[in-house]
Amino acid sequence: MHLDELIEEIGSFGKFQILMMFMVMSPKLAIGYNMMLMSYGAYVTDWWCVDDVNSNFSRNNMTYKYCSAGNSTCSRVYDGYTRTVATEWDLVCERKWITPIITSIQMAGVLVGAIIAGQSADTFGRKKTFYFTLLLHSIFTIAIIFVSSWQAFTVMRCLIGITIGSYLVVSMFPVEFLGYKWRPALIVIPFWATGVCILALVTWLLHDWVYVHIIAGVWTMIFLLGWFIVPESLRWLAVTGRVEQAEHIIERVAMMNGRTKPAKTREMILKLSEEEEERTKRGQKYSYINLYKGWKLARHTITLQIVWWSLSASYYGIAFGVDKFSGNFYLNLFLMNVLEFPFVVPVLCALNRLGRRSVAAAMFAGGSLSCVGVIIVQNTVSGDHKGTVITVLALMIKIFAGEAWASIIAITNESYPTVIRLITR
């Protein structure tokens, strides 16, 4: 009897799984909020290049967003109502390259965090890594409000990115407690999109990057209380020889789900523990190299990596560039995420009825056609409606890419043995 079969016997989607999903995935609200915060940070509000900063008469159409020549003495004055990273450190004109660099360095931090988290989770456990990540995320997000230069801000956003990457990897461990048909629910439920919708609302109300960060940091602290409820990974306990703890968790899951603990529970856990000991004696350890052992596995891994890269480029490229679209910035940011909600139930049903690959192919096709549509409109359409059409098509790309994640994450999780599953994300 495999561990998956044991989970089926004690309930693969009961009260325990619902509680577990809520406690582990709800921090994704704050994580998504913080990840996309630079879409607001890069937002450039109204500004003028004036000779007299105290004179309102200098603020006219001639000086509005005018990038002065090298010898000009005019000073840039920003709309004092909105305070973003770009306005805080004057990141426009000859300094406009800085905000994309900050975002890129943040995303590099996400990559580093993902790499570190996989190894940390295997060494110290999923639960310890998960909550240590949330703690650091909260600390860094609050500490960033004290920086006094864009360089220091960039360093802090990189550290925040590391914690985000770590969370995105480790937060998938509840899949070990879910049955096959319910695993996509872990990804489809729009915690991320909801968090970004909240970001749109908060930035619209507060108009200050400092307060926006404080909310993210304090918000994350609340989720640390889950330490007293969320159990350690069942499989990690089993393979590290913590048999009694694993057995206690099985008993707890069964009780919460109204089931009885299977008679062979201890025997099965001991078998997993013995198999791991045997691998250790043979010197068999798993690392990223295992993802490329054998042509078939290497080809599958490389294909998935290309798909992940493509999804990331389209999803985040549009998400971080929302300030470039026509219309209201806050409304565009909100719509790009709230429009994912109606697709939750249909996509979840389709993943189980049609299969992961079919749904992924459909989402890729829809996103690709929308991308082609943007190119056509950009080069052939003129007039007032051009910006609106491109914005609508960009919204469609974002929706298709967002829903494609559910299929690809499920495919990735189910493509590898559990012992190397964490290092694939």
DRENDO-1510 file (C-alpha; in Angstrom, 1 decimal, always signed):
<recs>
REC; n; res; u; v; w
REC; 1; MET; +0.0; +0.0; +0.0 .
REC; 2; HIS; +1.5; +3.3; -1.1 .
REC; 3; LEU; +1.2; +6.6; +0.9 .
REC; 4; ASP; -1.3; +7.9; -1.7 .
REC; 5; GLU; -3.5; +5.0; -1.0 .
REC; 6; LEU; -3.2; +5.6; +2.7 .
REC; 7; ILE; -4.3; +9.2; +2.2 .
REC; 8; GLU; -7.4; +7.9; +0.3 .
REC; 9; GLU; -8.3; +5.7; +3.2 .
REC; 10; ILE; -8.2; +8.5; +5.8 .
REC; 11; GLY; -9.9; +11.0; +3.5 .
REC; 12; SER; -8.2; +12.7; +0.5 .
REC; 13; PHE; -10.4; +15.9; +0.7 .
REC; 14; GLY; -12.0; +16.3; +4.1 .
REC; 15; LYS; -12.0; +18.9; +6.9 .
REC; 16; PHE; -8.3; +18.4; +7.4 .
REC; 17; GLN; -7.4; +19.1; +3.8 .
REC; 18; ILE; -9.6; +22.2; +3.6 .
REC; 19; LEU; -8.0; +23.5; +6.8 .
REC; 20; MET; -4.6; +22.7; +5.5 .
REC; 21; MET; -5.1; +24.4; +2.2 .
REC; 22; PHE; -6.5; +27.5; +3.9 .
REC; 23; MET; -3.6; +27.8; +6.4 .
REC; 24; VAL; -0.8; +27.2; +3.8 .
REC; 25; MET; -2.3; +28.9; +0.8 .
REC; 26; SER; -3.9; +32.0; +2.4 .
REC; 27; PRO; -0.4; +33.6; +2.8 .
REC; 28; LYS; -0.4; +33.6; -1.0 .
REC; 29; LEU; -2.7; +36.6; -0.7 .
REC; 30; ALA; +0.2; +38.7; +0.9 .
REC; 31; ILE; +2.8; +37.0; -1.3 .
REC; 32; GLY; +1.0; +37.9; -4.6 .
REC; 33; TYR; +0.3; +41.4; -3.2 .
REC; 34; ASN; +4.0; +41.9; -2.5 .
REC; 35; MET; +5.3; +40.3; -5.7 .
REC; 36; MET; +3.3; +42.6; -7.8 .
REC; 37; LEU; +3.9; +45.7; -5.7 .
REC; 38; MET; +6.6; +46.9; -8.1 .
REC; 39; SER; +3.8; +47.3; -10.7 .
REC; 40; TYR; +2.7; +50.2; -8.5 .
REC; 41; GLY; +6.3; +51.2; -7.6 .
REC; 42; ALA; +7.1; +51.8; -11.3 .
REC; 43; TYR; +4.0; +53.8; -11.8 .
REC; 44; VAL; +4.8; +57.4; -12.8 .
REC; 45; THR; +2.2; +60.0; -11.7 .
REC; 46; ASP; +1.9; +63.4; -13.2 .
REC; 47; TRP; +5.0; +65.6; -13.1 .
REC; 48; TRP; +6.4; +68.8; -14.6 .
REC; 49; CYS; +9.8; +70.1; -15.4 .
REC; 50; VAL; +9.8; +73.7; -14.0 .
REC; 51; ASP; +12.2; +76.5; -13.3 .
REC; 52; ASP; +10.4; +77.6; -10.1 .
REC; 53; VAL; +9.2; +74.7; -8.0 .
REC; 54; ASN; +7.0; +77.0; -5.9 .
REC; 55; SER; +5.2; +78.4; -8.9 .
REC; 56; ASN; +2.0; +76.7; -10.1 .
REC; 57; PHE; +2.1; +78.8; -13.3 .
REC; 58; SER; +5.1; +76.8; -14.6 .
REC; 59; ARG; +3.0; +73.6; -14.6 .
REC; 60; ASN; +1.5; +73.7; -18.1 .
REC; 61; ASN; +1.3; +71.6; -21.2 .
REC; 62; MET; +4.8; +72.7; -22.2 .
REC; 63; THR; +6.5; +71.5; -19.0 .
REC; 64; TYR; +4.2; +68.4; -18.5 .
REC; 65; LYS; +6.5; +65.3; -18.4 .
REC; 66; TYR; +9.1; +67.2; -20.3 .
REC; 67; CYS; +12.6; +65.6; -20.2 .
REC; 68; SER; +15.0; +68.5; -20.3 .
REC; 69; ALA; +18.2; +68.7; -22.3 .
REC; 70; GLY; +21.5; +68.2; -20.6 .
REC; 71; ASN; +22.2; +71.8; -19.8 .
REC; 72; SER; +18.7; +72.7; -18.7 .
REC; 73; THR; +18.2; +73.9; -15.1 .
REC; 74; CYS; +14.6; +73.0; -14.7 .
REC; 75; SER; +13.6; +70.7; -11.8 .
REC; 76; ARG; +11.0; +67.9; -11.8 .
REC; 77; VAL; +7.9; +68.4; -9.6 .
REC; 78; TYR; +5.6; +65.5; -9.0 .
REC; 79; ASP; +2.0; +65.3; -8.1 .
REC; 80; GLY; +2.2; +65.2; -4.3 .
REC; 81; TYR; -0.9; +63.1; -4.0 .
REC; 82; THR; +0.7; +59.8; -5.2 .
REC; 83; ARG; +4.0; +58.6; -3.8 .
REC; 84; THR; +5.6; +55.7; -5.7 .
REC; 85; VAL; +9.2; +54.3; -6.0 .
REC; 86; ALA; +9.6; +56.2; -9.3 .
REC; 87; THR; +8.5; +59.5; -7.8 .
REC; 88; GLU; +10.4; +59.0; -4.5 .
REC; 89; TRP; +13.8; +58.8; -6.3 .
REC; 90; ASP; +13.0; +60.7; -9.5 .
REC; 91; LEU; +13.2; +57.6; -11.7 .
REC; 92; VAL; +12.1; +59.2; -15.0 .
REC; 93; CYS; +13.8; +60.4; -18.2 .
REC; 94; GLU; +17.5; +59.6; -18.0 .
REC; 95; ARG; +16.8; +57.5; -14.9 .
REC; 96; LYS; +13.8; +55.6; -16.1 .
REC; 97; TRP; +15.9; +52.4; -16.7 .
REC; 98; ILE; +16.2; +52.0; -12.9 .
REC; 99; THR; +12.7; +50.7; -12.2 .
REC; 100; PRO; +12.9; +47.8; -14.6 .
REC; 101; ILE; +16.3; +46.9; -13.1 .
REC; 102; ILE; +14.7; +46.9; -9.6 .
REC; 103; THR; +12.0; +44.5; -10.8 .
REC; 104; SER; +14.5; +42.3; -12.6 .
REC; 105; ILE; +16.7; +42.0; -9.5 .
REC; 106; GLN; +13.6; +41.2; -7.5 .
REC; 107; MET; +12.8; +38.4; -9.9 .
REC; 108; ALA; +16.4; +37.2; -9.7 .
REC; 109; GLY; +15.8; +36.9; -6.0 .
REC; 110; VAL; +12.7; +34.8; -6.6 .
REC; 111; LEU; +14.9; +32.4; -8.6 .
REC; 112; VAL; +17.5; +32.2; -5.8 .
REC; 113; GLY; +14.8; +31.6; -3.2 .
REC; 114; ALA; +13.3; +28.8; -5.2 .
REC; 115; ILE; +16.7; +27.1; -5.5 .
REC; 116; ILE; +17.5; +27.5; -1.8 .
REC; 117; ALA; +14.0; +26.4; -0.6 .
REC; 118; GLY; +14.0; +23.1; -2.3 .
REC; 119; GLN; +17.2; +22.0; -0.5 .
REC; 120; SER; +16.2; +23.6; +2.8 .
REC; 121; ALA; +12.9; +21.8; +2.8 .
REC; 122; ASP; +14.6; +18.5; +2.3 .
REC; 123; THR; +17.1; +19.2; +5.0 .
REC; 124; PHE; +15.1; +20.9; +7.7 .
REC; 125; GLY; +11.5; +20.0; +6.8 .
REC; 126; ARG; +8.8; +21.7; +4.9 .
REC; 127; LYS; +7.1; +23.3; +7.9 .
REC; 128; LYS; +10.2; +24.9; +9.3 .
REC; 129; THR; +11.3; +26.2; +5.9 .
REC; 130; PHE; +7.7; +27.5; +5.2 .
REC; 131; TYR; +7.3; +29.5; +8.4 .
REC; 132; PHE; +10.9; +30.8; +8.5 .
REC; 133; THR; +10.2; +32.1; +5.0 .
REC; 134; LEU; +7.1; +33.9; +6.1 .
REC; 135; LEU; +9.0; +35.4; +9.0 .
REC; 136; LEU; +11.8; +36.7; +6.8 .
REC; 137; HIS; +9.2; +38.0; +4.3 .
REC; 138; SER; +7.5; +40.0; +7.0 .
REC; 139; ILE; +10.8; +41.4; +8.4 .
REC; 140; PHE; +12.2; +42.5; +5.0 .
REC; 141; THR; +8.9; +44.0; +3.9 .
REC; 142; ILE; +8.7; +46.2; +7.0 .
REC; 143; ALA; +12.4; +47.0; +7.0 .
REC; 144; ILE; +12.3; +48.3; +3.4 .
REC; 145; ILE; +10.4; +51.4; +4.5 .
REC; 146; PHE; +13.6; +52.7; +6.3 .
REC; 147; VAL; +15.8; +52.8; +3.2 .
REC; 148; SER; +17.0; +56.1; +2.0 .
REC; 149; SER; +18.2; +55.4; -1.6 .
REC; 150; TRP; +17.0; +53.4; -4.6 .
REC; 151; GLN; +20.1; +51.2; -4.4 .
REC; 152; ALA; +19.2; +50.1; -0.8 .
REC; 153; PHE; +15.6; +49.7; -1.9 .
REC; 154; THR; +16.8; +47.4; -4.7 .
REC; 155; VAL; +18.7; +45.2; -2.3 .
REC; 156; MET; +15.7; +44.9; +0.0 .
REC; 157; ARG; +13.4; +44.0; -3.0 .
REC; 158; CYS; +15.9; +41.3; -3.9 .
REC; 159; LEU; +15.7; +39.8; -0.3 .
REC; 160; ILE; +11.9; +40.0; -0.5 .
REC; 161; GLY; +12.1; +38.2; -3.8 .
REC; 162; ILE; +14.1; +35.4; -2.2 .
REC; 163; THR; +11.4; +34.9; +0.4 .
REC; 164; ILE; +8.7; +34.9; -2.3 .
REC; 165; GLY; +10.5; +32.3; -4.4 .
REC; 166; SER; +11.0; +30.2; -1.3 .
REC; 167; TYR; +7.3; +30.4; -0.4 .
REC; 168; LEU; +6.2; +29.5; -3.9 .
REC; 169; VAL; +8.2; +26.3; -3.8 .
REC; 170; VAL; +7.5; +25.1; -0.2 .
REC; 171; SER; +3.8; +26.0; -0.2 .
REC; 172; MET; +3.0; +23.1; -2.5 .
REC; 173; PHE; +3.6; +20.5; +0.2 .
REC; 174; PRO; -0.1; +20.1; +1.1 .
REC; 175; VAL; -0.4; +18.2; -2.2 .
REC; 176; GLU; +0.9; +15.2; -0.3 .
REC; 177; PHE; -2.3; +15.2; +1.7 .
REC; 178; LEU; -4.6; +15.5; -1.3 .
REC; 179; GLY; -6.1; +12.9; -3.6 .
REC; 180; TYR; -5.3; +13.1; -7.3 .
REC; 181; LYS; -8.5; +14.7; -8.5 .
REC; 182; TRP; -8.3; +17.5; -5.8 .
REC; 183; ARG; -4.7; +18.5; -6.4 .
REC; 184; PRO; -5.5; +21.2; -9.0 .
REC; 185; ALA; -7.7; +22.9; -6.4 .
REC; 186; LEU; -4.5; +23.9; -4.6 .
REC; 187; ILE; -3.4; +26.0; -7.6 .
REC; 188; VAL; -6.7; +27.0; -9.2 .
REC; 189; ILE; -8.2; +28.7; -6.1 .
REC; 190; PRO; -7.3; +32.4; -6.8 .
REC; 191; PHE; -5.4; +33.3; -3.7 .
REC; 192; TRP; -2.7; +35.1; -5.8 .
REC; 193; ALA; -5.2; +37.0; -7.9 .
REC; 194; THR; -7.2; +38.0; -4.9 .
REC; 195; GLY; -4.0; +39.4; -3.2 .
REC; 196; VAL; -3.2; +41.5; -6.3 .
REC; 197; CYS; -6.8; +42.8; -6.4 .
REC; 198; ILE; -6.3; +43.9; -2.8 .
REC; 199; LEU; -3.1; +45.6; -3.9 .
REC; 200; ALA; -5.0; +47.6; -6.5 .
REC; 201; LEU; -7.5; +48.6; -3.8 .
REC; 202; VAL; -4.9; +49.6; -1.2 .
REC; 203; THR; -2.8; +51.6; -3.7 .
REC; 204; TRP; -5.9; +53.4; -4.9 .
REC; 205; LEU; -6.8; +54.3; -1.3 .
REC; 206; LEU; -3.4; +55.1; +0.2 .
REC; 207; HIS; -1.2; +56.3; -2.8 .
REC; 208; ASP; +2.0; +55.7; -0.8 .
REC; 209; TRP; +4.5; +52.9; -1.3 .
REC; 210; VAL; +5.6; +53.0; +2.4 .
REC; 211; TYR; +2.1; +52.3; +3.7 .
REC; 212; VAL; +1.6; +49.6; +1.0 .
REC; 213; HIS; +4.7; +47.8; +2.3 .
REC; 214; ILE; +3.7; +48.1; +5.9 .
REC; 215; ILE; +0.4; +46.4; +5.2 .
REC; 216; ALA; +2.1; +43.5; +3.4 .
REC; 217; GLY; +4.5; +43.0; +6.3 .
REC; 218; VAL; +1.9; +43.1; +9.1 .
REC; 219; TRP; -0.4; +41.0; +7.0 .
REC; 220; THR; +2.2; +38.3; +6.7 .
REC; 221; MET; +2.8; +38.2; +10.4 .
REC; 222; ILE; -0.8; +37.1; +11.0 .
REC; 223; PHE; -0.1; +33.9; +9.0 .
REC; 224; LEU; +2.7; +32.9; +11.3 .
REC; 225; LEU; +0.0; +31.7; +13.8 .
REC; 226; GLY; -0.5; +28.8; +11.5 .
REC; 227; TRP; +2.6; +27.2; +13.0 .
REC; 228; PHE; +0.5; +25.9; +15.8 .
REC; 229; ILE; -2.0; +24.2; +13.4 .
REC; 230; VAL; -0.2; +23.1; +10.2 .
REC; 231; PRO; +1.6; +19.7; +10.5 .
REC; 232; GLU; +4.9; +18.7; +9.0 .
REC; 233; SER; +5.0; +16.9; +5.7 .
REC; 234; LEU; +4.0; +13.3; +6.2 .
REC; 235; ARG; +6.4; +12.0; +3.6 .
REC; 236; TRP; +9.3; +14.0; +4.9 .
REC; 237; LEU; +8.7; +12.6; +8.4 .
REC; 238; ALA; +8.5; +9.1; +7.0 .
REC; 239; VAL; +11.7; +9.3; +5.0 .
REC; 240; THR; +13.7; +10.9; +7.8 .
REC; 241; GLY; +12.7; +8.2; +10.2 .
REC; 242; ARG; +10.3; +10.1; +12.4 .
REC; 243; VAL; +7.8; +7.3; +12.4 .
REC; 244; GLU; +5.9; +8.2; +15.6 .
REC; 245; GLN; +5.3; +11.8; +14.4 .
REC; 246; ALA; +4.1; +10.6; +11.0 .
REC; 247; GLU; +1.8; +8.1; +12.6 .
REC; 248; HIS; +0.4; +10.7; +14.9 .
REC; 249; ILE; -0.4; +13.0; +11.9 .
REC; 250; ILE; -2.2; +10.1; +10.1 .
REC; 251; GLU; -4.3; +9.6; +13.2 .
REC; 252; ARG; -5.1; +13.3; +13.4 .
REC; 253; VAL; -6.1; +13.5; +9.7 .
REC; 254; ALA; -8.3; +10.4; +10.1 .
REC; 255; MET; -10.0; +11.8; +13.2 .
REC; 256; MET; -10.7; +15.2; +11.6 .
REC; 257; ASN; -12.1; +13.5; +8.5 .
REC; 258; GLY; -14.3; +11.1; +10.5 .
REC; 259; ARG; -12.3; +8.1; +9.5 .
REC; 260; THR; -10.4; +5.4; +11.4 .
REC; 261; LYS; -6.6; +5.0; +11.2 .
REC; 262; PRO; -5.7; +2.1; +8.9 .
REC; 263; ALA; -4.3; -1.0; +10.6 .
REC; 264; LYS; -1.2; -1.0; +8.3 .
REC; 265; THR; -0.3; +2.6; +9.0 .
REC; 266; ARG; +2.9; +2.0; +11.0 .
REC; 267; GLU; +4.0; -0.8; +8.8 .
REC; 268; MET; +3.7; +1.4; +5.7 .
REC; 269; ILE; +5.6; +4.4; +7.3 .
REC; 270; LEU; +8.3; +2.0; +8.4 .
REC; 271; LYS; +8.6; +0.7; +4.9 .
REC; 272; LEU; +9.1; +4.2; +3.5 .
REC; 273; SER; +11.7; +4.9; +6.2 .
REC; 274; GLU; +13.6; +1.7; +5.5 .
REC; 275; GLU; +13.6; +2.4; +1.7 .
REC; 276; GLU; +15.1; +5.8; +2.4 .
REC; 277; GLU; +17.8; +4.3; +4.7 .
REC; 278; GLU; +18.7; +1.8; +2.0 .
REC; 279; ARG; +19.1; +4.7; -0.6 .
REC; 280; THR; +21.3; +6.5; +1.9 .
REC; 281; LYS; +23.5; +3.4; +2.4 .
REC; 282; ARG; +23.9; +3.1; -1.3 .
REC; 283; GLY; +24.9; +6.8; -1.5 .
REC; 284; GLN; +21.9; +7.6; -3.6 .
REC; 285; LYS; +21.0; +11.3; -3.1 .
REC; 286; TYR; +18.8; +13.5; -5.2 .
REC; 287; SER; +19.7; +16.9; -6.6 .
REC; 288; TYR; +18.9; +19.0; -9.7 .
REC; 289; ILE; +21.1; +16.6; -11.7 .
REC; 290; ASN; +18.5; +13.9; -11.3 .
REC; 291; LEU; +16.1; +16.0; -13.5 .
REC; 292; TYR; +18.3; +15.4; -16.5 .
REC; 293; LYS; +19.3; +11.8; -16.0 .
REC; 294; GLY; +18.3; +9.9; -19.1 .
REC; 295; TRP; +17.3; +11.4; -22.5 .
REC; 296; LYS; +13.6; +10.9; -21.9 .
REC; 297; LEU; +13.6; +12.6; -18.5 .
REC; 298; ALA; +16.0; +15.4; -19.7 .
REC; 299; ARG; +13.8; +16.2; -22.7 .
REC; 300; HIS; +10.7; +16.3; -20.5 .
REC; 301; THR; +12.4; +18.6; -18.0 .
REC; 302; ILE; +13.7; +21.0; -20.6 .
REC; 303; THR; +10.3; +21.1; -22.3 .
REC; 304; LEU; +8.7; +22.0; -19.0 .
REC; 305; GLN; +11.3; +24.6; -18.2 .
REC; 306; ILE; +10.7; +26.3; -21.6 .
REC; 307; VAL; +7.0; +26.3; -20.9 .
REC; 308; TRP; +7.5; +27.8; -17.4 .
REC; 309; TRP; +9.8; +30.5; -18.9 .
REC; 310; SER; +7.2; +31.3; -21.6 .
REC; 311; LEU; +4.4; +31.6; -19.1 .
REC; 312; SER; +6.5; +33.7; -16.7 .
REC; 313; ALA; +7.6; +36.1; -19.5 .
REC; 314; SER; +4.0; +36.7; -20.7 .
REC; 315; TYR; +2.3; +36.8; -17.3 .
REC; 316; TYR; +4.8; +39.0; -15.5 .
REC; 317; GLY; +5.7; +41.0; -18.6 .
REC; 318; ILE; +2.1; +42.2; -18.8 .
REC; 319; ALA; +1.5; +42.3; -15.0 .
REC; 320; PHE; +4.5; +44.6; -14.4 .
REC; 321; GLY; +3.8; +46.7; -17.4 .
REC; 322; VAL; +0.2; +47.5; -16.4 .
REC; 323; ASP; +1.1; +51.2; -16.1 .
REC; 324; LYS; +1.8; +51.3; -19.8 .
REC; 325; PHE; -1.8; +50.5; -20.8 .
REC; 326; SER; -4.4; +53.0; -21.6 .
REC; 327; GLY; -7.0; +53.8; -19.0 .
REC; 328; ASN; -6.9; +54.0; -15.2 .
REC; 329; PHE; -3.9; +52.2; -13.7 .
REC; 330; TYR; -5.7; +51.0; -10.6 .
REC; 331; LEU; -8.7; +49.7; -12.6 .
REC; 332; ASN; -6.5; +47.9; -15.1 .
REC; 333; LEU; -4.5; +46.2; -12.2 .
REC; 334; PHE; -7.8; +45.2; -10.6 .
REC; 335; LEU; -9.4; +43.8; -13.8 .
REC; 336; MET; -6.3; +41.9; -14.8 .
REC; 337; ASN; -6.8; +39.7; -11.7 .
REC; 338; VAL; -10.5; +39.8; -10.9 .
REC; 339; LEU; -11.3; +38.4; -14.3 .
REC; 340; GLU; -9.6; +35.1; -13.4 .
REC; 341; PHE; -12.3; +34.4; -10.8 .
REC; 342; PRO; -15.0; +33.1; -13.2 .
REC; 343; PHE; -12.6; +30.6; -14.6 .
REC; 344; VAL; -11.9; +28.8; -11.3 .
REC; 345; VAL; -14.6; +26.2; -11.3 .
REC; 346; PRO; -14.6; +25.5; -15.1 .
REC; 347; VAL; -10.8; +25.0; -15.2 .
REC; 348; LEU; -10.9; +22.7; -12.1 .
REC; 349; CYS; -13.6; +20.6; -13.7 .
REC; 350; ALA; -11.8; +20.6; -17.1 .
REC; 351; LEU; -8.5; +19.5; -15.5 .
REC; 352; ASN; -10.2; +16.4; -14.1 .
REC; 353; ARG; -12.4; +15.6; -17.1 .
REC; 354; LEU; -10.3; +16.6; -20.0 .
REC; 355; GLY; -6.8; +16.1; -18.5 .
REC; 356; ARG; -4.0; +18.5; -17.6 .
REC; 357; ARG; -2.4; +18.5; -21.1 .
REC; 358; SER; -5.6; +19.3; -23.0 .
REC; 359; VAL; -6.4; +22.2; -20.7 .
REC; 360; ALA; -2.9; +23.5; -21.0 .
REC; 361; ALA; -3.0; +23.3; -24.8 .
REC; 362; ALA; -6.3; +25.2; -24.9 .
REC; 363; MET; -4.9; +28.0; -22.6 .
REC; 364; PHE; -1.7; +28.2; -24.7 .
REC; 365; ALA; -3.7; +28.5; -27.9 .
REC; 366; GLY; -5.9; +31.3; -26.5 .
REC; 367; GLY; -2.9; +33.2; -25.1 .
REC; 368; SER; -0.9; +32.8; -28.4 .
REC; 369; LEU; -3.8; +34.1; -30.5 .
REC; 370; SER; -4.2; +37.0; -28.2 .
REC; 371; CYS; -0.5; +37.8; -28.5 .
REC; 372; VAL; -0.8; +37.7; -32.3 .
REC; 373; GLY; -3.8; +40.0; -32.0 .
REC; 374; VAL; -1.7; +42.6; -30.1 .
REC; 375; ILE; +0.9; +42.5; -32.8 .
REC; 376; ILE; -1.7; +43.0; -35.6 .
REC; 377; VAL; -3.4; +45.8; -33.8 .
REC; 378; GLN; -0.2; +47.6; -32.9 .
REC; 379; ASN; +0.9; +47.6; -36.6 .
REC; 380; THR; -2.4; +48.1; -38.4 .
REC; 381; VAL; -4.9; +50.0; -36.2 .
REC; 382; SER; -4.7; +53.7; -35.6 .
REC; 383; GLY; -6.9; +56.2; -33.7 .
REC; 384; ASP; -8.3; +56.6; -30.3 .
REC; 385; HIS; -9.5; +52.9; -29.9 .
REC; 386; LYS; -6.0; +51.4; -30.5 .
REC; 387; GLY; -4.9; +51.6; -26.9 .
REC; 388; THR; -8.3; +50.2; -25.6 .
REC; 389; VAL; -8.1; +47.2; -27.9 .
REC; 390; ILE; -4.5; +46.4; -26.9 .
REC; 391; THR; -5.5; +46.7; -23.2 .
REC; 392; VAL; -8.4; +44.2; -23.7 .
REC; 393; LEU; -6.1; +41.7; -25.6 .
REC; 394; ALA; -3.5; +42.1; -22.8 .
REC; 395; LEU; -6.1; +41.2; -20.3 .
REC; 396; MET; -7.0; +38.1; -22.3 .
REC; 397; ILE; -3.3; +37.1; -22.4 .
REC; 398; LYS; -3.0; +37.5; -18.7 .
REC; 399; ILE; -6.1; +35.4; -18.0 .
REC; 400; PHE; -5.0; +32.6; -20.3 .
REC; 401; ALA; -1.5; +32.6; -18.9 .
REC; 402; GLY; -2.8; +32.6; -15.3 .
REC; 403; GLU; -5.1; +29.6; -15.9 .
REC; 404; ALA; -2.4; +27.8; -17.8 .
REC; 405; TRP; -0.3; +27.8; -14.5 .
REC; 406; ALA; -2.8; +25.4; -12.9 .
REC; 407; SER; -2.3; +22.8; -15.7 .
REC; 408; ILE; +1.5; +23.2; -15.8 .
REC; 409; ILE; +2.0; +23.1; -12.0 .
REC; 410; ALA; -0.1; +20.0; -11.8 .
REC; 411; ILE; +1.8; +18.4; -14.7 .
REC; 412; THR; +5.1; +19.2; -13.1 .
REC; 413; ASN; +4.1; +17.9; -9.7 .
REC; 414; GLU; +2.9; +14.6; -11.2 .
REC; 415; SER; +5.8; +14.1; -13.6 .
REC; 416; TYR; +8.5; +13.3; -11.0 .
REC; 417; PRO; +8.9; +11.0; -8.1 .
REC; 418; THR; +8.1; +12.6; -4.7 .
REC; 419; VAL; +11.8; +12.5; -3.6 .
REC; 420; ILE; +12.8; +15.0; -6.3 .
REC; 421; ARG; +9.4; +16.8; -6.7 .
REC; 422; LEU; +10.4; +19.9; -4.7 .
REC; 423; ILE; +13.5; +20.7; -6.7 .
REC; 424; THR; +11.4; +20.9; -9.9 .
REC; 425; ARG; +9.6; +24.1; -8.8 .
</recs>
